[in-house]
Amino acid sequence: MTNKKHEITLGQLEALHQSIATGSFVAAAEALKIKLEKVKRRIEVLETAWGSKLLVPAEEESEGQQLTDVGEEVYELAALISARVEDIESSTT
């Protein structure tokens, strides 16, 4: 039996971060300038890599998705990394 190693990418973390920060996959896709399907796929791959669901449907349909407990931890990491990347990008321009 072989263990598959799943790499976590900045793009996956950004997809999760933007999905929560903007409130929807559609808005995240617009913010990241990528297709909606790509946002969803990145989050699916991130969930596979983490070995757990990160998002579940919110109780109120109008609220979109909500984070699971594991999703909260991953989101905090994604937010920190995204903020640091923005700091680096702004200091080099």
C-alpha positions in Angstrom: 0.0 0.0 0.0 1.4 3.4 -1.0 0.8 6.7 0.7 -0.1 9.5 -1.7 1.4 12.8 -0.8 -0.9 15.7 -1.6 0.7 19.1 -1.9 -1.0 22.2 -0.7 -0.6 25.2 -3.0 -1.0 28.9 -2.6 -3.7 28.9 -5.2 -5.8 26.4 -3.1 -5.3 28.5 0.0 -6.3 31.7 -1.8 -9.4 30.0 -3.2 -10.5 29.1 0.3 -9.6 32.5 1.7 -11.4 34.4 -1.0 -14.5 32.2 -0.8 -14.9 33.0 2.8 -13.7 36.6 2.7 -16.1 37.5 -0.2 -18.9 35.2 0.8 -19.2 33.1 -2.3 -17.4 31.0 -4.8 -18.6 33.3 -7.6 -17.1 36.4 -5.9 -13.9 34.5 -5.1 -13.6 33.5 -8.8 -14.0 37.2 -9.8 -11.5 38.4 -7.2 -8.9 35.8 -8.2 -9.7 36.3 -12.0 -10.3 32.6 -12.5 -13.2 30.4 -13.5 -15.8 29.4 -10.9 -15.1 25.7 -11.6 -11.4 26.3 -10.8 -12.2 27.8 -7.4 -14.4 24.8 -6.5 -11.7 22.4 -7.8 -9.0 24.0 -5.8 -11.0 23.7 -2.6 -11.9 20.1 -3.4 -8.2 19.3 -3.8 -7.4 21.2 -0.6 -10.0 19.1 1.3 -8.4 15.9 -0.1 -4.9 17.1 0.9 -6.2 18.0 4.4 -8.2 14.8 4.6 -11.3 16.6 5.8 -14.2 18.7 4.6 -13.4 22.4 5.1 -16.7 23.8 4.0 -20.3 22.7 4.4 -23.6 24.4 3.3 -24.7 27.1 5.8 -28.0 26.5 7.6 -29.5 29.5 5.7 -29.2 29.0 2.0 -28.5 32.7 1.4 -25.4 32.5 3.6 -23.6 30.1 1.2 -20.9 28.0 2.8 -19.6 27.8 6.3 -16.3 26.5 7.7 -16.0 23.2 9.6 -13.8 23.1 12.6 -10.9 22.0 10.5 -11.9 24.5 7.9 -11.5 27.3 10.5 -7.9 26.2 11.2 -7.1 26.0 7.5 -8.8 29.3 6.8 -6.7 31.1 9.5 -3.6 29.7 7.9 -4.8 30.8 4.5 -5.6 34.3 5.8 -2.1 34.6 7.3 -0.3 33.4 4.2 -2.5 35.6 1.9 -1.7 38.7 4.0 2.0 37.9 4.0 2.0 37.5 0.2 0.2 40.8 -0.2 2.8 42.5 2.1 5.7 41.0 0.0 4.0 42.0 -3.3 3.4 45.6 -2.1 7.0 46.0 -0.8 8.4 44.9 -4.1 6.4 47.2 -6.4 
